[in-house]
Amino acid sequence: MKKFKYKKDLIFIFILLFFSGLFFPSINNQISDSFWNYSFTYSMSKGYVPYIDFNVIVPVFYHFLGSVFLKLFGSGYHIFILYHTLLFTLLFYFLFKLYERKAYLFLLLIIFSYFLLIQPTYNSFLLLLFFAIIYLEKKKPNDYLIGTVIGLAIITKFTIGAFFFLPSFFYIKEPKKILKRIAGALVPIVLFIIYLFINNNYKEFFDLCILGLFNFKKNNSIYKTSWTIILFILVAVLLVKIFKDKKNICNYYALSSMMFAIPIIDAHHMYFFLFCYLSAFLDNIKIKDIYNYAIIVFAIFSFFYLFFFYYDVPSSKRLSKTNNDFKYYFIKEEEYKKIKKVMPKYEKYGDKAIVITHNHWGALLDMYYHKKTNYLQVFLRGNYGSKELDNVLNYLNKSKKKYLFIKDAEHKPEEQYFFEASDYLKKHSKFVEKCGDYEIYLYNGV
């Protein structure tokens, strides 16, 4: 490894990614995942308990790390974006270490994803852990440290992190190396288990994150898309490369990253696989500096074009000038108007109001009015454990929140929305009034 010499490049990357992240809600419509991750992180910083107070369905290392950052520097949305930007800048530190200025190819992919790859989620955090492992493998490997990073990936999202361990069986003839990696991985895993027992939420974790996987896969698997064909082609090409270069462990890591795209094989999840996929080929690619500079110019041009012309970000609205958490939360004018219609009614019903919807509005309104987070913020199928409807009803029957804001029939949400539960709640509740795209119901319990 050469001495690191790309500090100016990292400063450029940081500035570009920070402002892209800050205005991400104005650029990309697929922002609910990123805001929910902010909500989970925010909730943990306030002392709320995952799996009990809110229905996150993965281990919470990414959110726990972010909650410490928010606790130290403030709970605002811009602070969360700063936290994630620092993580992504660290990712590019590893990328420059590994590939020098060829790392700008990753920036090119970020732009082509309309910055979807940098949205603050546990999936994008896994990219950092993935390339940290690649970096450690290419150095003189410290098996305990590699195992620890793999363990962190497992307690971030174990359906992906566990597959990051499989390439370690490359050393099957050196069992001590594998055992050291297992020992390293067990350190964060055991600490996470202790965390669950301290918070007495291990049963809820098991229900939502283990048993709930079966419901999630059943309800959300997508295979019949053009991206499925692309996935098969990419995997086939990688298998050929592995056959020709069996001694390169990076190829096996690239193959393990296909789990980003399973079971939901769509553009969103495929971008993450493609990002890791590049690691199998970059060592064999030579790129002249002139092309790297061209990517930098293209990145700057794309940034300004998307922001000022295509999406007209300057006309976006700031949600609040007085609420410190949302002073720098910018959204499209159309969404701003819709939220502003709902806010007075939501405020009217106070602590008894709860927004049940397919997007992040429930989380946004709870946080805006500094309410305790609630279990129904992510109202999607596969997010409520083994007995989904029972878990929703049990929460509502114990809760003081009785005024339900549910999307009306004219504004039918996306397919992943928990229709069965919302229809049941409408049937067993009293209609109160209409509010924008929502209908308000009074739920009295069943």
Legacy VTK file of the C-alpha trace (Angstrom):
# vtk DataFile Version 3.0
C-alpha trace
ASCII
DATASET POLYDATA
POINTS 446 float
0.000 0.000 0.000
1.324 3.421 -0.936
1.386 6.341 1.455
-1.998 8.028 1.490
-1.987 11.167 -0.646
-5.611 11.930 -1.446
-6.618 14.326 1.309
-7.867 16.966 -1.150
-9.913 14.320 -2.939
-11.539 13.347 0.354
-12.421 16.978 1.108
-14.101 17.203 -2.311
-15.938 13.926 -1.681
-17.083 15.090 1.762
-18.494 18.398 0.494
-20.247 16.763 -2.457
-21.766 13.957 -0.384
-22.801 16.191 2.519
-24.795 18.597 0.389
-26.188 15.757 -1.727
-27.332 14.026 1.464
-28.811 17.210 2.899
-30.950 17.782 -0.190
-31.601 14.115 -0.889
-35.353 14.402 -0.036
-35.655 16.981 -2.825
-33.779 14.829 -5.367
-35.040 11.296 -4.895
-38.577 10.136 -4.176
-37.318 6.974 -2.447
-36.502 8.681 0.833
-38.620 6.770 3.323
-35.893 4.219 4.089
-33.385 6.965 4.859
-35.815 8.894 7.062
-36.874 5.768 8.934
-33.206 5.125 9.667
-32.953 8.683 10.992
-36.044 8.015 13.098
-34.567 4.796 14.557
-31.283 6.566 15.320
-33.087 9.580 16.800
-35.272 7.290 18.926
-32.270 5.436 20.348
-30.595 8.757 21.156
-33.708 9.601 23.222
-33.524 6.313 25.110
-36.338 4.461 23.332
-35.964 0.691 23.029
-35.722 -0.970 19.588
-38.147 -3.815 18.792
-40.453 -2.602 21.597
-40.915 1.134 20.998
-40.309 0.968 17.249
-40.343 -1.845 14.687
-36.868 -1.952 13.197
-36.265 -5.393 11.664
-32.458 -5.598 11.691
-29.800 -5.511 14.422
-29.145 -1.898 15.355
-25.375 -1.289 15.286
-25.681 1.428 12.613
-28.407 3.180 14.601
-26.623 2.722 17.925
-23.451 4.300 16.526
-25.499 7.156 15.090
-27.407 7.639 18.346
-24.113 8.289 20.152
-23.236 10.886 17.496
-26.657 12.555 17.815
-26.382 12.504 21.593
-23.075 14.366 21.399
-23.790 16.867 18.620
-27.574 17.297 18.457
-30.547 15.371 17.159
-31.239 17.405 14.009
-31.635 15.864 10.563
-28.527 17.753 9.365
-26.512 16.180 12.194
-27.635 12.740 11.041
-26.550 13.608 7.479
-23.180 14.768 8.859
-22.794 11.447 10.704
-23.503 9.448 7.580
-21.304 11.659 5.391
-18.351 11.071 7.711
-18.923 7.313 7.384
-19.060 7.563 3.603
-15.932 9.738 3.532
-14.207 6.998 5.520
-15.441 4.548 2.882
-13.742 6.628 0.189
-10.594 6.713 2.319
-10.469 2.923 1.998
-11.356 3.128 -1.703
-8.503 5.550 -2.413
-6.159 3.357 -0.374
-7.189 0.327 -2.409
-7.577 1.742 -5.909
-6.074 5.252 -5.822
-7.898 7.601 -8.222
-9.761 4.692 -9.814
-11.992 5.128 -6.759
-13.773 7.875 -8.705
-15.542 5.130 -10.632
-17.520 4.511 -7.437
-18.513 8.175 -7.378
-19.717 7.791 -10.957
-21.968 4.920 -9.859
-23.321 7.037 -6.994
-24.333 9.754 -9.448
-25.982 7.288 -11.840
-28.012 5.989 -8.897
-29.326 9.555 -8.425
-27.429 9.542 -5.109
-29.566 6.620 -3.925
-26.377 4.796 -2.874
-25.501 7.473 -0.341
-28.885 7.703 1.354
-28.317 7.153 5.083
-29.324 3.546 5.665
-27.763 0.445 7.156
-27.279 -0.901 3.611
-24.963 1.958 2.665
-23.135 1.578 5.995
-22.495 -2.051 5.016
-20.566 -0.764 1.987
-18.072 0.794 4.407
-17.707 -2.479 6.318
-17.383 -4.447 3.065
-14.471 -2.372 1.773
-12.885 -2.206 5.217
-12.741 -6.026 5.054
-11.277 -5.919 1.513
-8.655 -3.430 2.704
-7.711 -5.616 5.682
-7.510 -8.698 3.455
-5.073 -6.961 1.098
-2.856 -5.842 3.931
-1.059 -8.427 6.041
-4.329 -9.929 7.332
-5.129 -9.643 11.030
-7.697 -12.406 11.356
-9.088 -11.218 14.690
-9.669 -7.719 13.263
-11.223 -9.023 10.044
-13.519 -11.229 12.120
-14.514 -8.245 14.259
-15.483 -6.166 11.218
-17.482 -9.108 9.864
-19.165 -9.330 13.280
-20.091 -5.636 13.029
-21.634 -6.350 9.626
-23.643 -9.201 11.168
-25.039 -6.951 13.916
-25.870 -4.358 11.254
-27.829 -6.701 8.977
-27.150 -10.364 9.550
-28.771 -11.578 6.307
-25.891 -9.830 4.507
-23.169 -9.744 7.170
-23.252 -13.528 7.665
-22.424 -14.000 3.984
-19.384 -11.728 4.379
-17.935 -14.521 6.512
-18.190 -17.211 3.822
-15.056 -16.103 1.896
-13.040 -16.858 5.052
-13.462 -20.546 4.205
-10.975 -19.734 1.449
-8.500 -20.608 4.228
-10.002 -24.042 4.849
-6.504 -25.552 4.918
-5.536 -23.091 7.671
-8.238 -23.717 10.304
-6.499 -21.469 12.877
-7.178 -18.445 10.659
-10.874 -19.322 10.449
-11.101 -19.888 14.204
-9.460 -16.507 14.859
-12.025 -14.840 12.600
-14.869 -16.608 14.386
-13.440 -15.395 17.707
-13.205 -11.840 16.365
-16.778 -11.939 15.034
-18.123 -13.242 18.336
-16.959 -10.116 20.219
-19.542 -7.683 18.711
-22.173 -10.431 18.432
-21.916 -11.329 22.132
-21.981 -7.630 23.084
-25.152 -7.218 21.026
-26.774 -10.204 22.751
-25.872 -8.707 26.144
-27.456 -5.423 24.969
-30.683 -7.305 24.164
-30.810 -8.925 27.601
-30.062 -5.637 29.380
-32.993 -3.999 27.546
-35.162 -7.115 27.956
-36.107 -6.962 24.282
-34.562 -10.234 23.109
-37.988 -11.874 22.590
-39.169 -8.966 20.452
-35.892 -9.040 18.516
-36.327 -12.742 17.816
-39.908 -12.225 16.645
-39.295 -9.202 14.401
-35.843 -10.034 13.044
-35.787 -13.843 12.927
-39.340 -15.169 12.700
-40.435 -12.077 10.778
-37.961 -12.888 8.013
-40.332 -15.539 6.687
-43.168 -13.029 6.374
-40.837 -10.422 4.892
-39.589 -12.809 2.206
-43.105 -14.052 1.441
-44.543 -10.560 1.087
-41.642 -8.651 -0.471
-39.709 -11.004 -2.742
-39.351 -9.692 -6.293
-37.869 -11.981 -8.922
-39.727 -11.329 -12.171
-37.945 -8.162 -13.270
-35.337 -7.239 -15.893
-32.945 -6.762 -12.988
-33.200 -10.490 -12.254
-31.702 -11.256 -15.672
-28.954 -8.689 -15.079
-28.221 -10.260 -11.678
-27.841 -13.729 -13.251
-25.510 -12.347 -15.939
-23.336 -10.494 -13.401
-23.092 -13.556 -11.157
-22.224 -15.761 -14.147
-19.426 -13.391 -15.204
-18.110 -13.357 -11.638
-18.167 -17.157 -11.417
-16.091 -17.346 -14.604
-13.617 -14.890 -13.087
-13.442 -16.959 -9.900
-12.802 -20.101 -11.949
-9.903 -18.366 -13.723
-8.518 -16.700 -10.577
-9.315 -19.007 -7.664
-6.658 -17.512 -5.374
-8.112 -13.991 -5.273
-10.313 -13.800 -2.159
-11.764 -10.451 -3.272
-13.724 -12.293 -5.975
-15.467 -14.344 -3.301
-16.344 -11.233 -1.314
-17.816 -9.653 -4.444
-19.927 -12.783 -4.927
-21.147 -12.674 -1.308
-22.390 -9.107 -1.845
-25.119 -10.380 -4.183
-27.142 -10.755 -0.972
-27.774 -6.995 -1.165
-30.159 -7.785 -4.043
-31.986 -10.743 -2.496
-34.947 -11.145 -2.060
-35.890 -7.761 -3.571
-34.198 -7.717 -6.962
-34.832 -4.139 -8.065
-32.723 -1.141 -9.103
-32.487 0.142 -5.534
-30.877 -3.022 -4.142
-28.900 -3.850 -7.284
-26.961 -0.597 -7.004
-25.421 -1.856 -3.756
-24.393 -5.134 -5.382
-22.884 -3.260 -8.340
-20.918 -1.040 -5.972
-19.290 -4.102 -4.374
-19.092 -5.926 -7.704
-16.508 -3.422 -8.960
-14.045 -4.682 -6.337
-13.503 -7.872 -8.349
-12.301 -6.005 -11.438
-10.652 -2.714 -10.477
-7.223 -4.210 -9.790
-7.028 -5.236 -13.441
-8.256 -1.931 -14.866
-5.924 0.901 -15.787
-7.365 4.401 -15.962
-5.428 7.488 -16.972
-5.647 10.535 -14.719
-7.374 12.484 -17.473
-10.389 10.161 -17.167
-10.457 10.568 -13.402
-10.491 14.340 -13.809
-13.277 13.933 -16.360
-15.309 12.024 -13.731
-14.706 14.830 -11.212
-15.914 17.438 -13.720
-18.894 15.239 -14.610
-19.732 14.827 -10.907
-19.707 18.587 -10.347
-21.735 19.212 -13.493
-24.250 16.494 -12.567
-24.546 17.876 -9.041
-25.415 21.367 -10.266
-27.617 20.123 -13.093
-29.684 17.856 -10.827
-29.911 20.455 -8.095
-30.598 23.642 -10.007
-32.231 22.569 -13.270
-33.682 19.069 -13.264
-35.053 18.961 -9.705
-35.028 22.716 -9.013
-33.830 22.180 -5.444
-33.638 25.939 -4.670
-37.455 26.062 -4.850
-37.715 23.309 -2.238
-39.257 24.255 1.062
-37.611 24.129 4.458
-39.978 22.260 6.750
-39.361 24.609 9.686
-37.397 27.730 10.604
-37.958 27.303 14.327
-37.722 23.550 14.973
-33.986 22.937 15.364
-34.259 19.305 14.280
-35.783 20.271 10.918
-34.185 23.635 10.164
-32.238 22.041 7.325
-34.772 19.481 6.146
-35.687 20.503 2.594
-38.516 18.849 0.661
-40.305 19.357 -2.629
-42.959 22.081 -2.576
-45.719 19.586 -3.448
-44.910 17.370 -0.466
-44.493 20.439 1.751
-48.072 21.524 0.967
-49.449 18.058 1.699
-47.673 17.796 5.047
-48.810 21.272 6.045
-52.431 20.200 5.470
-52.055 17.274 7.853
-50.090 19.073 10.577
-52.963 21.115 12.120
-55.178 18.050 12.459
-52.319 15.971 13.821
-51.603 18.713 16.369
-55.335 18.945 17.221
-55.505 15.316 18.364
-52.232 15.596 20.257
-50.831 12.497 21.925
-53.795 10.434 20.730
-52.896 10.814 17.028
-50.964 8.276 14.986
-50.253 8.306 11.252
-50.549 4.879 9.634
-49.061 5.105 6.161
-46.642 3.509 3.693
-44.094 6.313 3.892
-42.114 8.207 6.539
-44.728 10.825 7.441
-45.676 9.127 10.688
-42.070 9.211 11.863
-41.624 12.788 10.643
-44.681 14.134 12.487
-43.837 12.297 15.717
-40.334 13.744 15.666
-41.450 17.206 14.586
-43.755 17.473 17.612
-41.216 15.759 19.898
-43.492 12.825 20.641
-42.363 9.400 21.719
-41.674 7.169 18.742
-44.290 4.555 17.994
-44.465 0.964 16.817
-46.490 1.706 13.667
-44.127 4.122 11.931
-43.049 1.529 9.340
-46.466 0.178 8.401
-45.291 -2.424 5.889
-45.901 -6.138 5.522
-43.067 -8.243 6.871
-42.171 -5.660 9.525
-44.256 -7.028 12.412
-42.873 -10.461 13.170
-44.560 -13.851 12.901
-48.114 -12.770 13.879
-48.258 -9.423 12.142
-51.862 -8.334 12.655
-51.876 -9.541 16.275
-48.760 -7.488 17.036
-50.327 -4.356 15.524
-53.566 -4.805 17.466
-51.763 -5.612 20.727
-49.826 -2.374 20.419
-52.920 -0.286 19.693
-54.964 -1.894 22.461
-52.288 -0.913 24.995
-51.654 2.520 23.502
-53.335 5.848 24.196
-53.066 6.667 20.509
-56.611 6.169 19.234
-56.997 8.638 16.352
-55.680 6.880 13.271
-54.679 8.807 10.144
-55.085 6.242 7.338
-54.622 6.819 3.592
-57.928 7.135 1.740
-58.990 4.888 -1.148
-58.084 7.477 -3.812
-54.419 7.603 -2.733
-53.734 3.896 -2.493
-50.195 3.271 -1.208
-47.558 0.957 -2.672
-47.859 -2.832 -2.635
-45.676 -3.356 0.453
-48.154 -1.373 2.565
-49.888 -3.496 5.226
-53.338 -3.383 3.576
-54.792 -6.233 5.614
-54.143 -4.366 8.871
-55.339 -0.955 7.641
-58.562 -2.480 6.236
-59.150 -4.271 9.544
-58.612 -1.049 11.513
-60.995 0.893 9.286
-63.633 -1.800 9.722
-63.349 -1.726 13.521
-63.083 2.047 13.939
-65.407 5.026 13.657
-64.841 7.469 10.787
-64.226 11.000 12.120
-63.218 13.298 9.266
-61.193 13.735 6.080
-57.735 15.372 6.122
-55.885 15.811 2.827
-54.983 12.352 1.495
-55.977 10.808 4.822
-59.106 9.686 6.615
-59.166 9.980 10.423
-60.690 7.132 12.406
-61.343 6.667 16.128
-60.185 3.238 17.211
-61.769 1.871 20.386
-60.048 -1.484 20.571
-61.189 -5.026 19.837
LINES 1 447
446 0 1 2 3 4 5 6 7 8 9 10 11 12 13 14 15 16 17 18 19 20 21 22 23 24 25 26 27 28 29 30 31 32 33 34 35 36 37 38 39 40 41 42 43 44 45 46 47 48 49 50 51 52 53 54 55 56 57 58 59 60 61 62 63 64 65 66 67 68 69 70 71 72 73 74 75 76 77 78 79 80 81 82 83 84 85 86 87 88 89 90 91 92 93 94 95 96 97 98 99 100 101 102 103 104 105 106 107 108 109 110 111 112 113 114 115 116 117 118 119 120 121 122 123 124 125 126 127 128 129 130 131 132 133 134 135 136 137 138 139 140 141 142 143 144 145 146 147 148 149 150 151 152 153 154 155 156 157 158 159 160 161 162 163 164 165 166 167 168 169 170 171 172 173 174 175 176 177 178 179 180 181 182 183 184 185 186 187 188 189 190 191 192 193 194 195 196 197 198 199 200 201 202 203 204 205 206 207 208 209 210 211 212 213 214 215 216 217 218 219 220 221 222 223 224 225 226 227 228 229 230 231 232 233 234 235 236 237 238 239 240 241 242 243 244 245 246 247 248 249 250 251 252 253 254 255 256 257 258 259 260 261 262 263 264 265 266 267 268 269 270 271 272 273 274 275 276 277 278 279 280 281 282 283 284 285 286 287 288 289 290 291 292 293 294 295 296 297 298 299 300 301 302 303 304 305 306 307 308 309 310 311 312 313 314 315 316 317 318 319 320 321 322 323 324 325 326 327 328 329 330 331 332 333 334 335 336 337 338 339 340 341 342 343 344 345 346 347 348 349 350 351 352 353 354 355 356 357 358 359 360 361 362 363 364 365 366 367 368 369 370 371 372 373 374 375 376 377 378 379 380 381 382 383 384 385 386 387 388 389 390 391 392 393 394 395 396 397 398 399 400 401 402 403 404 405 406 407 408 409 410 411 412 413 414 415 416 417 418 419 420 421 422 423 424 425 426 427 428 429 430 431 432 433 434 435 436 437 438 439 440 441 442 443 444 445
